[in-house]
Amino acid sequence: MVSKSYSNLLELASGEAPSFGRIGRRIPRIMTVASLISDVDDDPLESACSEDMSSSSVQRDRIIIVANQLPIRAQRKSDTSKGWIFNWDENSLLLQLKDGLGDDEIEVIYVGCLKEEIHPNEQDEVSLILLETFKCVPTFLPPDLFSRYYHGFCKQQLWPLFHYMLPLSPDLGGRFNRSLWQAYVSVNKIFADRIMEVINPEDDFVWIHDYHLMVLPTFLRKRFNRVKLGFFLHSPFPSSEIYKTLPVREEILRAILNSDLIGFHTFDYARHFLSCCSRMLGLTYESKRGYIGLEYYGRTVSIKILPVGIHMGQLQSVLSLPETEAKVAELMKQFCDRGRIMLLGVDDMDIFKGISLKLLAMEQLLVQHPEWQGKVVLVQIANPARGRGKDVKEVQAETSSTVKRINETFGNPGYKPVVLIDEPLKFYERIAYYVVAECCLVTAVRDGMNLIPYEYIISRQRNAKLDKVLELEPSNPKKSMLVVSEFIGCSPSLSGAIRVNPWNIDAVADAMDCALEMAEPEKQLRHEKHYRYVSTHDVGYWARSFLQDLERTCRGHLRQRCWGIGFGLSFRVVALDSNFRKLSMEHIVSAYKRTTTRAILLDYDGTLMPQASIDKSPTSKSIDILNNLCRDKNNMVFIVSAKSRKVLAEWLSPCEKLGIAAEHGYFLRLKRDAEWETCAPVADSSWKQIAEPVMKLYTETTDGSTIEDKETALVWSYEDADPDFGSCQAKELLDHLESVLANEPVNVKSGQNVVEVKPQGVNKGLVAKRLLSTMQERGMSPDFVLCIGDDRSDEDMFEVITSSIAGPSIAPRAEVFACTVGRKPSKAKYYLDDTGEIVRLLQGLASVSEQTVPL
């Protein structure tokens, strides 16, 4: 079922967007949008995502890979005639990903932008060429929109924030700008439009890459509720303290959660994302058989942690090129033949790569270890910056001045301690530097993954021809040394590297000295360890593993009923069992009118009263509704709560004929004047002397937590504590209590922000059994049963009444309504959205009773 709530987008954009065309397998039409895109209602033609999307005759699986840039190089023809020459960009991760998957196994279609601007008059022709020749669907963006989207929101706001840089002053840049955010949303929507034109939503997988397209999952999920959607973030994900400063933090989180599988390079990045989901959206996660999953409105969103790898085949082929051999020979003559030892740095020219810190460490090395002067050379390859702005110019200026100072201080004729290469190098040239370098330094202050160390390791494995150039025997053990920052994504996978804090200049200088001084056998062992990992965890392994998990996560799509709720970027899909439905007022009132013996069981907190309400006592309106239901002689009404009998008796004292079950049903009375009974043998509470000191210990160490001492139970609540710390403490407390109470007749259970200890065998299901059996004994087997509750403890009641349908305690053909609060997985067959709807429903039933009860 496809949602129709595709309106307003919170007035995020201005201008008009063209309506979507009818989807098919034709050549994509061209988008030439000149302004921001505003949201529109769904086209009914497209909502029916079935008939016109017949599968291709090719039976291979198909994946649509979506990224900001296509893996294509474009060059205008040199002659006077119009036209373009297109080639694959061999260095693109997206192309390497395709090679890793294998052409025979899966068909790949790319959606993204070209680096070059294409005139609108040429876009039709370019689209046709790219689709037919490369299976690429270009997304054409007006230059102004692209600039605000990419150089504005992506590079000046998201990218610094995700690398832990806050815009604390206007000089630093990066202050949130809503017009740039609108451009970002608009571009993501244009990408969605392009995908719509080629997708077969029942069969295709969609894999979205990186922070440029984080709200794209929402646009796709709106159109196709069951789309098979993966998202991989190639940058760091910041801690919640940093991320929560983003004004659109919830919109982006909810958009990413519209994916089925979310991938990160490291556990740290995934942990930060999960922490943000917990603190800002109240979501919890759990690990099942090694897979981490978030329950999000009935959908399980899986989390994948796996660093990307390199393309082994491409690297090995470049190592075999004659040009590489020639460049290696040239570098040998330039450095090694003169007795120089090369240290190598390869970084983009930006503020997070730590180039200036590395240069300062080199300076410190030469000061502290003068024996390396004249021998060690740091070659720093500075790739052109991807962004543009004041910060890039500052880095360039600082780098140049630092290099000049070091060379003037420590250099002499024929020796420069630092060689700065700030012009683009061809790939084979960079590989040649790897081959010759004794040690590679990657000291970024924050980086998503960084594959430079992986490339260096494979290059140092070399081949027979390069060994000959280096005048080494092929049988000689290979060696390599790495000094890597603790703050880059590949650091956890390189256990043989010397890890450093790049901000600690002395420590980095010491690491460089250690790498130079290390014994040859130790270098060889470290290299072998790294080579085994890098060669087996290549880009193909990464891509296949991600797609396998995406396929596993999406298997249950067809078994669930799906529908969309929410507007704009708050849109999400609710997925539930096909038999789960909303409780209709007309349906239940009709059943209520035609039945004569009714059992009504109601939870209290979160059902009659909102869970977040500070004053939990019942309103006068609730009391009137309960009294009207109880006055009907055909009804037996019960409040079933975890609260103490003292509190419930006081709050519900105006209700003379209301039954009350307190402390999960341990105490029970049929009406106000009746004696309290117990549903289980009288409990020995001596276990409290063991449990209470343990709970007090955790209360003292967990700010915001409290203990509630009931007659038969103890409850530790962390509702007002820090959610992450409270959850962590709750798990520890649960283990601690289970250990010390192992021989006591109690159960230790965790609930919503609580850990509770209560007598064994006590649950709300006992109340349901007791009520049904009491009515049966009186010859009043109910022909109408209504049970409403909101949390895990109420599931026991649902289970009892649904299993009793075929039994003697309920009349044949009885009307049974087990109803939970909110759309979520439950043993109940029905749901209502909130306490407001529950009160309205009960008021409707009470009105029916009022009309039939004589005054």
N, C-alpha and C positions, 0 to 999 in steps of 0.2 A: 504494500500500500504506500503510495507516494504522498507526502505531505502537501497541503495546499497553502500552508502558512509561509508564503515566500514574499512577504511584503514589508515595506518601510526601511529595512536595514538601518533602523534607528536614525534615519535621515543622514546617513554617513556621506552621501555624495550628492552632487548637483548635476543637472543635465538629464538627458533621456538616453536610455540604452535601447538599442534595437532588440525586438523580441527574438527569442530563439527560433531558429528554423526547425523544420522537421528533421529528426535525426535519421541518419542512414549511413551507408558505406560509401557515399559519394565523396568526391574531392571536397575537402573542407572549404566553406566559403571564407572570405577574407574579412577580418575585422579592421576597420579604419576609423576607430572611435577617436574623436577629436577632443573629448572632454571627459570629466569624471562620470562614472556610471552610477546611476541610482537603481535601487532594487525594484523589481517588478513582480507581478503575480505570475505563478506558473502558467505556462501554456498548456492547456488541457491536452493538446496533441502530444506533448512530450511526456506528460505524466503517465500515459499508458505506455510504459517502457517494455513492449514485448514484440508485437507483430512485425514492426518495421525494422527490428534489429535482428534479423535472422543471422545465424552464425555463418562465418566464412566457410567456404568449402574446404579450406585447409583446417585440419583437425588438431593442429598444435595448440597448446596453451598460448595465450597472448597477454602481454603485459604492456601497459602504457606507462612509460617513464617520464615524469614531469619535473622539470628543473628550470631555473631562471634562464640558463643558456643552453642552446642545442650544442651537441658535440660536432659542430660544423664550422669549418673555416670558409669564409666568403671573400672573394677577390674580384673586383670589377675587371672585365676584359680590357686588355691594354690598347686594343685598336679603337677606332672611333665609333664602331658599332656598339649599341647598347647590349647589356647582358652581364651575367655573372658567371664566375667559375667557382664551383663548390667542391670541397674535399672534406673527408673526415678529419677531425682534430684528434690525432693519435694520443695526445696527452690528457684527453678528457676522461675523467673517472666513469662517466656514463657510458662511453664507448667501451672502455675496458670491462665494465660490468657486463655488457652484452656478450663480449668475447668469453667471459668467464662462465656465462650461462650456457653457451653453445647454441649455434643457429639451428641445429637439428631438433632441439628439445622445445624451444620456445620462440615465438615471434615477438619482436620488440618494436614498438612505435614510440617515437620521442615527441614530446610537446615542449616548446620553449622558445626563447627569443634568439635572434641572431645578434652577433656583436656589431655588425654593420647596419647602418640605417638604410632601409629599402624605400624608395619613392613609392607612393601609393599607386602610381600607374604601372609599376612593375610587380606589385605584390601578387597578383593573380598568377602570373607566369612563374615567379619564384616559388610560390606554394605548390604549384603543379610539379615542378622539377624536384623539389625536396621530397614530396610525398612519393612520387613514382620511383625516384632513384635511391633515396635514403630512408624512406618511411619516416620522415620527419614532418611534423605539423608546426609551422612557424607561427608564433604569436607576435603580431605587429603592434607596437605601441607608439603613440605620438611622442616625439622627443621630449616635450615638456612634461608629460605624464610619466615617462620613463625616468626622467631626471629626479622628479619629486619622489617617486617610488624607490628607485635604487640608490641614487646618491643622497637622497633626502632621508626617508624613513629607515631603509635597510642599513645604510652605511653610517649615518649620523646619529641614529637613535637605537636601533636594535643591536647592531654589531658592537658598539662600545658597551652597552648595558650587559650583553651576554658575555663580554670579556671583563666584567666587574668594574667598569668605569662609570661613575655617577656624574651627572652634569651639575656639580655643586656650584658652579658659577657660570655666567653666560660666556665667559672667555673659553671655557672648556668645550662649549657647543653641546649638542645632543639634547637640549631641552625639548620636552614633548611639544609637538606642533600638530594640531588636529588636522590641518589641511594636508600635511604629509601622510598622516594616518588614513585619511580618506583616499588619497592616491594609492596607498598600499592595498586597501580593500578593493578599490576599483580594478587594479591590475590583477589581483587574485580572481576577481569575478570574470575578467576577460579570459584568463587562463581556463576557468571552468567552462566558459562558452566554447572554447576550442576543443576541449576534451569531449564535450557533449556531442560534437559532430562526428566523432570517430569511435566512441565507446559502444561496446555491446555489454550493458550493465549486468546481464545475467552470467556472463562467462569471463569477461576481462578482469585482470588485476590492474590496479592503479598504484604506482609507487611514486610518492612525492618526495622531493629532496630539498632539505635545508630551510633556513629561517626566512627566505624570501617569500615562501608560499605557505605560511602557517595557518592562514584562515581559509585556504582553498578546500580543505576537507569538509567544512561546513557547507559550501556551495554545492559540492558533489553529493553530500549526504542528503541535502534538501531535495535534489532531483531524483536520486535513486537510493532509497532507504537501505537497500541490501548491497550497495556497491562494495566490492572487495578492495579495501583501501589501506595502504601502508604509508607511513611517514618516517623518514630518517633525518635526524638532526645532525649535521656535520660540524656544528660549532659547539662550544661548551653550553651547558644550561646553568645559569647562575643559582646561587643559594637563594632561599626564599626571602632573606633580608634584602637582597639586591633586587630580585625580580618584583617584589611587591611594590616597589616605587613606580613601576610602569602604570600609567593611568588606565590602560586598556588590558590590564593583566588577566582579568577573568574572561574577557572576550577571546583572547588568544588561547588560554588554557582550554576553554570549552571547544574551540575550533579544532585544536589538536586532538582532543578526546573524541571527535567525530571520526577518527581513524580507527581501524581494527587492530593495527599493530604499530607501535611507536618504538623506533630504534635510537639507541645512543651508543657512543663509542665506549664509555666507561660507566662503572657502577656509580661513581660520584655524580655524573651528570643525571643519570636516571634517578638517583636518590634525591637530588635537588628538585627534579620535576615532581616526584611523588610527594615530597614535602610540601610543595606549592599547592598541589591538588588537595592535600589534607588540610592545610591552613586556610586556604582561600575558598575551597568548594566543599569542605567537610567530607571528602572521599577517603576511604581506607583501601588498602591493598593487601593481598595475601599471596603467598607462594604455594602453588600446587604442583607437586611432582617436578620441581625445578623451574616451573614457569611462573613469572610474576604477572598478576592480573589485577586490574581495577574494575570493580563493578560500577557501571555508569548507566543508570536507568534501565537495568535489565540486560544491558550488553556487557560482555567481558572484553575490556580493552587490554590487550597483552603488551608487555614491555619487553623489548629485546635489547640485550647488552652484548655488543660484539664490535670490536674495532675493525675498520675497513683495512683491506690489504692492498698489495701492489700487483701489477700485471707482470707475472714472472716471464711469460713468453716475450713480451715487448722489451723488457730490460735485457734479457739474454740475447735477443736479436740485435739490439743496439750495441751491446758489448762486442758483437762479432763484426760490426761494420769496419771497413778499412779506415773510414774517417776517424773512428774512435781510436784505433791503433795509432794513427798518425798524431792525433792530439795527445795521447798518452806519451808517446815518444818525445813530443815537443815539451811537455810539462816535466818529464824526467830530465831533459837537458837544462830546462830553466831552473829547476829546484834541486832535484836529487844529485845531479852531477856536480853541483856546486856545494854539496854538503848541507843542503837545507832540508829541514823536516817540515812538512806541510800540515798545518791544522786548518780545517775547513769549516766555514759557516755558510749556509745557504738559507736565505730568508727573504720574505717579502718586505718591502720598505714600508713598514707601518709601526705604530707606537707599541704594539703588543709583542713584537718579535724579539725585543730585548737586544737589538744590535749594539746600541751604545753601551749597555751593561757588559756585553761580551768584550767590547773594545777596551773598556776600563779594566776588565779582568786580565786581558792580554798585557796591558800596561803594568798591572800589578805583578804579573808573572815575571816580566823582564826586570822589574825593580827588586823583587824578593829573590829571584834566581838569575843573577847576572850571567851564570854559565850558559844560559840559553840564548843570550844576545849574540846575534850573528849566525845562529843556527836554526832557530824556529821562525817560521813565517805563518801568519794567519791570513789565509785567503778568504775574504768575505764577499760572497756573491749576493748582491742585493737586487732581487727581482723587482720590476716596476710595481708600484702600489696599485691595488685594485680600486681603492677609493680615491677621493681627492678632497683637499681641504687644508686648513691651517695646520692641523696636526701633522700631516704628511710632509709639508714643507719644513716644519720644525725638526722632524726626524732626519730629513735629508741634510739640513744645515748642521745639525749636531754631529751626525755621522762623519761628514766631510771634515769638520773642524777637529774632531777627535783623532781621526786617521792622520791628518796633517801634523798634529802635535806629537803623536807617538813616533811617526817617521822622522820628524825633525830631532826628537830627543834621542832615539835609539838607533836611527839609521846611519849608514855610512855609504860611501860610493860602492855600488854593486850590491847593497843590502837594504831592503825595506822590510821592516818587521810586519807591516800590514799592507796587503794588496787589496784594494777595493775595486770590485768589478760591478759597476752600476748600470750596465747596459744589458739588454736581453741576450742570453746565451741560447744556442741550439741545444737540444736535449743531449745529443752525443757529446757535446763539449762539457756539459755538466757531469755526465757519467765519467768522462775522462778524469775530471778533478776528483771524483769519488775514488777512482781506482788508485790514484797516486797518494791521496791524503792518508796520513798516519792516524789521524783522529778526526772525528766529526763532532762539532759543537752545536747543539740545538738548545738554546737557552731562552726561549720565549717566556715572557712573564705570564702569558695565558694563551692557549691555543687549543683548537678543537681536537685535531688528531695529529697532523703533521707526519707525512710519509717520508720525509727526508732521511731519517735514520734507517728505514726499511730499504730505501734505494741504495744507501751507502753500504749496507751489509751485503746485499746481493752483488753489488759492483765489486766489493772486495773479494768475493768468491772467484771472480775473474773467469778466464778460460785459457786454453793452452796457448793461443796466439798472444794474448796479453802477457802471460807468464814469460813468453820468449822476449817480448819487448822490454819487460822489466828485468830480464836476465835472471829469472827464477826457474827452478825445476818444477814441472807440473805436480810432482809428488810432494812438494813442500807444503806443510800445513798452512792454511790460510789464517789470517788474523785481521782483527779490526778493533777499534776502540771508540766508544761513544761517551760523551758527556752530555746528559740530557736534563732539561728542567723538570722539576716535580710537577709543574703545572701544565703539561701537555698531555694530550689524550693517549699517545703511544707509550708513555712512561711506564704504566703498570705492566705492559707486555714485554718490556726490555729489562729483565731482572739482572742481566749481566752488565748493564750500563752503569756509569758513575752518575748517580742522581744528585742534582744540586738545587739549591735555592738561588735563582738567578739574581736576586736582590743582594745576596751576600757576595760581594766582589772578592773578598779574601778566599771564601770557600770555593768559588769557581776557579780562581787562580791556582789554588791547591789541587783541585781536580785535574786541571790541565797538566800540572807538573806530575801528578800521579799517573796520568795516562801516558805521559812521555817516558816515565821511569819504569813502568810496569814490566815484569819479566815476560819474555816471549811466550813461554808455555801458558801463562795465565791469559794473555791476549788471545791465544789460539783457542783455549777452552771457552772463553766468553764468546768468541766469534762463532764457534760451532753451535753453542746453545742458541744464539740469536738466529743463525741461519736455519736451524731446524724449525724454529717457530715461524719465521717469516716466509719460508718456502712452502710450508704446509697451510698457512693461513693467508692465502692470497686473495685477490679481489673476487675470484670465482667462488671460493669457499664462502666468503662473506655474502655474496649475492644469493647463492643457492640456499644457504642457511636462513637468510631473511625470508625468501620466498616460501620455503618449506613451512616456516612458522606462520607466515601470512595465510597460507592455504589451510593449515591446521586451525587457526583462529576463526576462519570464515566458514568452516564446515557446517556449523549449526544455523546458518542464516535462514535456510528454507524451512527449518522446523519452528521458527518463531513468527509471531505476528508483530509487525513493525508499524509505527506511525510517528509522525513528527510533531513536536510541540515547541512553542517559543517562537519569538520573532527575531529578525536580524541575526546577529552573531550569537544570540542566546539560544538559537535553534539546536535541538538535539533529538535523537531518535530513541523512542522507548521500544524495547524488544521484550516480548513476554510470551508465555506459553499460549498456544493457539486457542485454548479453552478459557483463558483469562479475559474478563470483560468488566466494563463499568456497570455498577449496580444502578439500574434504571428506577427512578421514583415511581413511574407508572406500573412497572412490573411488580415491585414489592407491595405497593398499595393494593393492587388488584389481588395478589395472593393473600394479603392481610385481611381483606374484606371477606374472602370466601372461606376462611379457616376459623376454627372455633377453639382450638387449644394451642396456645402459643408459648414458646420459651424464648426469652430474649436475654442474651449475655453480652455485657458491654465492658470493655476495658475502660480505665479512667484516664491516666496520663497519656497524652498524645491521641486520644480518641474523643472523649468528651471535652477535655481541656487541652489547648495547644502545649506541646512539649516545652516550648521556650517561654511559656508564661511564668512570670515571677510569682504572682498570686495564684496558687493552684486550687483554691477553694471554688466550689461550683457557683455559677451565677444564678440569680433568681429565675432566669429563663430556663436554665437546665433543670432546676428543681421542679418548676411547673410542668415541664415536659415529662419528667420521670413520674411525677404524681399522677398525671393524666393517663400514662401507660399503665401504672399500677392499679388505678381504680377500675380498670376493665377486668372483670372477673375471669375473662378468658386468657388473661396474660399472667405469666410468672416471669418477673424481671429481676435480673441479678447484675450488680456491679462487681466485677472481678479485677482486683488490683493487687499490686505488690506493696501498697502502703499498709501501715499498721492499722489494727482494728480500732484503736483509740481515735486516730485522725479521721478515718472514714465514718465512724459512728457520730463524731461531732459534726462533720461537714454535711452528712446526709440525714441528720436527725429529723428534718421536716418530712421525710418520706416514710410514712408509717408502714406501708406494705412492700417496701423495696428490700429484696434480698441482697446481702453483702458477703463477699468472700475476700478476706484480707490476707496479706502476706502470701500471695500466689495460691490462695485457696486453703492454707493450713487452718485458718479460722473461718467459720461460716455460720451465718444465721439467716433464717428464712424471712423474717420481718423484724421490725424495730423492737417489738416487745418479746421476741423469742430469745432463748438462751443461746450463747455462742457454743458451737460444736467444733470438733476438730475432724479433719478429713484423714488424719493419720494418727498413729499412736502418739501419746504425749512424749515430746522430745526431751532428751537430756541435754541441757544447754551448757554442760561443763566444758565443751569444746571452745566456748567463747574465751575462756581464760587463756587458751593457746593462741587463738586467732587474733584477738584484739590487740595484744602488744605488737604483733607483726604488722597489723594495719596502721597502728600509731606510728611505727617507725617510718613507713612509707608516706604517711601524712605529713610528718615533720620534714621530710626531704623533698616533698612535692608540693610546691606552693599552689594554692587554689583547690586542693583536694580535701574531702571531708569524710567522716565516718557516720553512718546512721545505724544506731543500735535498735533493732526491732526485738519483739519477744522471742521469735524463733530464728532470726537471721541477723547477719551483719553485712552491711553494704558499704564498700569503699567507692566513693564517687570522685571522678576527676573532670567533671563537666566544665569547671571554671579554671582548669590548669592549662598550661601550654599543651596543645594537642599532640605534638610529637613526643615531648617528654612524658606527658601523662600516659600516652599509649605504651611507651617503652616501659614505664614503671608498672603499668597494669599487667603487662606480660610477665615481668619479674615477680610481681606480687602473686599472680596466679600460680606460677611454678612454686614459689615459696610456700604458699598456703597448701597446695596439693601435697607437698612434701611433709609438712608438719602435721597435717590432718589426715594422713593416709589411713590411719587406723580408726578414725572417727566416723560415725554414721551421718556424714554430711556430704553434700556436693558443692564443689567450688566452680562457679561459672562466670564467664565474662558476658556483659551485655553492652548496651549503648552507654558508653562513658562510665561504666561501673564494673566492679568485681564483687560478686555476691557469694556468701556462704549460707546455705540453707539446708534443712534436714533432707535426707535422701527420700526420694519418692514423692516429694511435694512439687506439684506443678498445676497450672491452671486447667489442664486436662482433667484432673480429678474433680474439679467443680462441675465441669460439663457432664461427666459421668454421673456424679451424685445427683444433679438436677434432673437428668433424664430418667434415672432409675427411680427417684422419688415420685416423679409424675406418673411413671408406669405403675408403681405400687398403688397409687391412688386411682388407677384406672383412667388416667388422663394422658395417654401417650400423645405427644404433641404432633399436630399436623402442620405446624409452622415453627421453624427454628431460625432465629437470627443471631449471629455471633459476629461482633465487630471488635477488632484490636489492631494495634499498630506495630508491635515489635516481635522479637523472636519468642518471647515467653507466651505470646498469644497463639503461636503456631500449634501448641499442644491442644488448645481448644478446637482449632480448625480441624485437626486430625481426628479428634474424637467424634465430632458431629458429622463429618463427612463419612467416616467409617461406620457410623451407626445407621446410615440410611437404609441399608438392607437388613438391619437387625430388628429385634422385637421392641426396643425402647422408643422407636419412632414409628408413627403411624404409616401404613403403606401410602405411597404417593404423596408423602409429606413435602411441603415446600421448604427447602433448606438453603439458607443464605450465609455462607462463610465469607466475610468481607474484611479485607485489610485496608490500611490507610496509605495511599500513595501507590503509584504503579511500580511494583518491584516483585521479584520472585517470591512466591508464597504458596502455601498449601491451600489458601483460600481460592475460591473460584471467581470472586468479585473484588472490586476495589472502589473506593471513593477517594477523591483527591486530597481532602483535608478535613479538619474538625468542623469547619463551617458547613460543608456538605453533609456531614454526619448529623449535625444538629438539625439542619433543614429536613433531612429524611425522617428523623425521629419525631420532629414536629408534625410532619405530614401524617405519620402513623397515629400520633397522639390525637390529631384532629379527627381522624376516623373513629377512634375510641370515644372521644367526647360526644360525637353525634349519636353513638349507640348506648352510652351509659346514661341511665335515668338520673335526673337531678334529685 
